[in-house]
């Protein structure tokens, strides 16, 4: 077995580990799928917190500063401007060749000189020790590990790291549990811990309940990871939709059932959290218009459509206010739902990671979730050539019909609201694809053209 570096005697020397790691991390971080600052040069890296979880594994919270931002913490314990990332770094003298792409590099100087560091989540030994921490509540420095007292997690489960594209990292243990390790950390309780726990207390079976989690209290209080049951025989909605398209199969029955499941989750959320008044459409329209202007500044291809898109937001000021604001999913699409047997389940309540946590935890119109799913049907239909607009249209109709049957109100009758939220979602998609997947940019741009010109 490769020799693990013994770090405990030298912890006092690691007070300034960025002396050793800064250069390696500055090169490695921007290449990670979950790194949010790909379009902004990293001007500085600073250590916010460091804990030795167990021999050979360091837990770090690292501040990545960008041009125009400072790494100085704000008063009251708020994080510094820029982004905070959670890293679990393995440190070995002679790492296993099997770690492959997890390797970050060999440290040349400073207190870690001569040692090799790597992403410890790729290391089965580290992943198993992390699960053991979660199974036994306790603390490690500023970190606290907790678990549900009535749902014990067995030991000895074999870990595997999922390699799907996502903004966090997920470990599956023995096909029984899945641990989401949040990468971009913001102060406060993460909705992916808060919401499933609240829904479980409401008796909502559509969302797997958390069984263990870990948090930090320094340099601010924040959720770091959540362990939930893993639906081993489930398929995500995106995969199912693409299979249906490839086979030429109808998907309306599944879409209708998904609409009803979405409404069921919304009703449970309205019972679990305070419900506000119907949305203030004027304020919502202003926020959407502001996001459009910012996106058009970053993606010049949007600029010719700005006048037309603004009409969708301006129409909000004269249309029906719609249903009351409430807690919602916040980033609902086909990749965030699973079908096991004949049932749909909803996962990943973190919301859009690029938005502030306070915004993701606040009340919004449920139409926002509905618009996200409708856009997802359009995304799926455009994955095959020729494009299947009728397939997307039938799915959209069926989804809204299923939602209306369970919720008691029909999204299709809120045309002004639905158009505005779909437009806002498409603008977000343009910005996301331009930053992360430029080859996908034509998909949301086609919707932008439709929404700006025809107002559908």
Beta strands, then each sheet from edge to edge (+ up, - down):
strand 1: 42-54
strand 2: 57-66
strand 3: 83-92
strand 4: 103-106
strand 5: 116-119
strand 6: 138-140
strand 7: 143-147
strand 8: 159-161
strand 9: 169-173
strand 10: 177-181
strand 11: 210-216
strand 12: 222-229
strand 13: 235-236
strand 14: 337-340
strand 15: 343-346
sheet 1: 1+ 2- 3+ 5- 4+
sheet 2: 6+ 7- 11+ 12- 10+ 9- 8+
sheet 3: 13+ 14- 15+
end
